[in-house]
Amino acid sequence: MNPIQMVDTVTQYRKIKAEIDSAVMQVIESGQYIGGNAVQTFRQDLEKFLNVPYVIPCANGTDALQVALMALGLKPGDEVITPAFTYFATAEVVALLNLTPVFVDVDPQTFNIDVNQVAAKITPRTKVILPVHLFGQPADMAPLLALAKEKGLFVVEDAAQAIGSDYIFPDGTIKKAGTLGDIGTTSFYPSKNLGAFGDGGALFTHNEDLANRITRICNHGVSKNRYLHEVIGVNSRLDGVQAVILSAKLRHLAEYNTARQAAADKYDQLFSGITGLITPYRAPYGKHVFHQYTLRLTAGREVRDAVKSGLDALKIPSMIYYPVPLHLQEAYAPYGYSAGDFPVSEQLSAEVISLPMHSELTSDQIEYIVQHFLAVYQPIYSS
Ligand SMILES: *Cc1c(COP(=O)(O)O)cnc(C)c1O
């Protein structure tokens, strides 16, 4: 049995080593290290995969979110509605642009923004709803899109953890997560479902005007003439080497996501019927691509933390995504939230534990993880 890792990018690489190595060597020989043909090809490959007319590659997923918000022509103090339970970056870019993050609690089953609580947060200053497709499962977009349309709000989807996952509309129409709102963003951080060998990110849109603005902002506000700057932008671009690696891995992404789902099924089966332990929910409106496999231990923080320490001692990797919800992060203290504001997010931060999840996990490894997990968990739970 291979050593168990939270994410195993090296085993994944070895299986397509020939494909990747020759593509990387071609970029090195071409001299086109930033931008160039490789990036154009990857852009087209991803447009095709996502069935979206415009993909704009950039330097990382945080930049993608920042550029998305910059492209919408917002004013300081405009409000962006976003979940309290997500990775820090989602709301960080909002604050960085002098916009105001307005947090909403999440659904206890999906861990995604609770669509029923969004309407009550809308004020005359609200301009954007920014849902996150957390851990690989799409947020319930149909009601969010309807609400945004009714209120004239933009929708920006943070699909950093959900590339390749599908959203199923009530009428049966299926679209890729990240292609449903005005702009979708993603990250190619190595541990993401489509991971580069360094940093990378991208934005997606159906709107030509937004696509042009995004392209311009990613390149210092330049559109045609290289030294004429029309707006203030940023420097955010993808390397050719990362682009060819991403094109190669994109050809395998559906298969990688299927392997993650199979690993999740195996975990679910081995964990079924264990008291105090809730396995991931799969919403009927989405295809979950299991960026993370996250359990809830309903006994709470003390038990959860003791289980984590027990796993650490056995060298079985696990992670707490996320131990502190955004409204209780010190960095967001200026927005005036306090403990008790978002009970579900607070409860989840005390109960969640993520286990190893990647495309290379074997049945043996999953059995080993679960067996040792239960050996640690059950005595703690019953004491
Ligand atoms: C990873 C991630 C980001 C940021 O992506 P980077 O490429 O690391 O900048 C943003 N949002 C979510 C939900 C993420 O998981």
The ligand as a Gaussian input file, in Angstrom:
#p B3LYP/6-31G(d) Opt

LIG

0 1
 C       -8.516000      27.632000      -3.233000
 C       -9.664000      28.543000      -3.088000
 C       -9.602000      29.900000      -3.450000
 C       -8.320000      30.580000      -3.825000
 O       -7.579000      30.001000      -4.840000
 P       -5.992000      30.269000      -4.932000
 O       -5.636000      29.743000      -6.273000
 O       -5.343000      29.551000      -3.809000
 O       -5.785000      31.750000      -4.843000
 C      -10.750000      30.668000      -3.374000
 N      -11.908000      30.146000      -2.934000
 C      -12.009000      28.867000      -2.546000
 C      -13.336000      28.358000      -2.090000
 C      -10.895000      28.034000      -2.586000
 O      -11.009000      26.755000      -2.181000

